Amino acid sequence: MTQEHKRLRSVVKGVGSALPKRCVSNRELEREVDTTDEWIVQRTGIEQRYIAGDDETTSTLGAAAARAALATADCLAEDIDLIICATSTPDYTFPSAATMIQADLGITKGVAFDVQAVCAGFVFAVATADKFLTSGSHKRALVIGAETFSRILDWRDRTTCVLFGDGAGAIVLEAQEAQAAEGTAADRGVLTSQLRSDGRHRAKLYVDGGPSTTQTTGHLRMEGKEVFRFAVGQVTDVMREAFAATGTTADDLDWFVPHQANRRIIDASAQKLGIAPGKVVTTVQFHGNTSAASIPLALSVACADGRIKRGDLVMIEAIGGGFTWGAVIIRW
Ligand code: UT7
């Protein structure tokens, strides 16, 4: 008799995060930048952000978040055979932040690499890890979003420097058999990932330096209004496709955990999709925009305070430079 082969799912085992020691309020920024607490709160919802000190880097924050995720997953570093770090602000041009985190954790087996999709990086990294785990090639993954955007900000440009912050978040994913051979939306784990990119929008959000052009790190440049328009106008396509791929609707969702760039973008996206305000996890007020770290930081907050529980249906969604954008539905 042939044995039934059940499909594999990437199940979330743990989540953790790490923030720099220094927290900077809007009021504190007012002293350095021609801005006001009122403007920042009204336009973005941001109240404070964390800024990395000299002894804190993307990889040290990423490793701290990874350790916290391993602890909640009740998992040892040696059980991990795949590390994917989403970042646009690695410690060095190379090696990858992921290999630095791997060494920091004392892991000597498996594979570690970075994914670069700017603010959509964590969504892209989860989707990538899911492909590895559900193929059967790897068993347990650390998926990390870690950034030090403070290092690429132009502190003389008030239209961008007040928006971003530093931090890291991580989840542990484990390949587990689905309940039924073909898999259903009742399974725990990643149920679908929908990713998109369109490089024609490059000039709306970019860094004006790099190894192959200026040989400098460069500074972040953004046409905020254009990014805002795209984020609210276009990005819901991947969310609709994620619902269609899983046969679920906004009503079935327990939690919507979008990229944390701007409260107005988050609220408008949720409203457009018919997601009830009570299901939206918003942490932009605490962290600012931490790019690829924002979703795992938000997941970490909502798991720690008991909102996200085992069995809940969770959608993560983000848009970043490129543009790159995507949505993933996970049964927690
Ligand atoms: O992570 C993915 C990428 N990022 C985003 O998703 C960000 C998307 N964009 C946004 O969140 C918003 O467009 C911003 C928060 C960046 C800007 O909000 P806005 O409502 O689009 O404002 P605006 O750019 O139209 O600026 C309005 C005014 C301008 O003054 P005038 O020309 O009306 O006199 C700006 O000079 O606000 C002024 N302004 C500021 N004032 C005080 C711009 N930055 C500041 C500031 N403090 N920091």
Boltz pocket constraint, residues with backbone or C-beta under 6 A from the ligand:
constraints:
  - pocket:
      binder: B
      contacts: [[A, 34], [A, 35], [A, 36], [A, 39], [A, 40], [A, 43], [A, 44], [A, 119], [A, 158], [A, 159], [A, 160], [A, 162], [A, 205], [A, 223], [A, 224], [A, 225], [A, 226], [A, 227], [A, 228], [A, 231], [A, 259], [A, 261], [A, 262], [A, 265], [A, 289], [A, 291], [A, 319], [A, 320], [A, 321]]
      max_distance: 6.0
